Amino acid sequence: MSWTEQASCRGLNDDTFFPADNGQGVSYSAMYRTCFDCPVKMQCRVAGISERDGVWGNASPIERRTYRRIITPVIPNIGGIVTGK
């Protein structure tokens, strides 16, 4: 079974993880509730580390950008996914 089949978000609407900006900023509260206890949160975060949009592994785009800045100097290329952007 793949990690995506074990994800807490399996079957949920994509709008939960790719929310639209309503003019007051983007709210990730629904995502945080869904991802908090997900058994595959870290696999998801690794899979989405280089994604610019959406929520991956309980991490917003800004949080993932921070992770990339921390990880890239230590591990310049994790399986070709860390870009340093």
Secondary structure in CASP SS format (residue, H / E / C, confidence):
PFRMAT SS
TARGET T0000
AUTHOR 0000-0000-0000
METHOD secondary structure of the structure
MODEL  1
M C 1.00
S C 1.00
W H 1.00
T H 1.00
E H 1.00
Q H 1.00
A C 1.00
S C 1.00
C C 1.00
R C 1.00
G C 1.00
L C 1.00
N C 1.00
D H 1.00
D H 1.00
T H 1.00
F C 1.00
F C 1.00
P C 1.00
A C 1.00
D C 1.00
N C 1.00
G C 1.00
Q C 1.00
G C 1.00
V C 1.00
S C 1.00
Y C 1.00
S H 1.00
A H 1.00
M H 1.00
Y H 1.00
R H 1.00
T H 1.00
C H 1.00
F C 1.00
D C 1.00
C C 1.00
P C 1.00
V C 1.00
K H 1.00
M H 1.00
Q H 1.00
C H 1.00
R H 1.00
V H 1.00
A H 1.00
G C 1.00
I C 1.00
S C 1.00
E C 1.00
R C 1.00
D C 1.00
G C 1.00
V C 1.00
W E 1.00
G C 1.00
N C 1.00
A E 1.00
S C 1.00
P H 1.00
I H 1.00
E H 1.00
R H 1.00
R H 1.00
T H 1.00
Y H 1.00
R H 1.00
R H 1.00
I H 1.00
I H 1.00
T H 1.00
P H 1.00
V H 1.00
I C 1.00
P C 1.00
N C 1.00
I C 1.00
G C 1.00
G C 1.00
I C 1.00
V C 1.00
T C 1.00
G C 1.00
K C 1.00
END
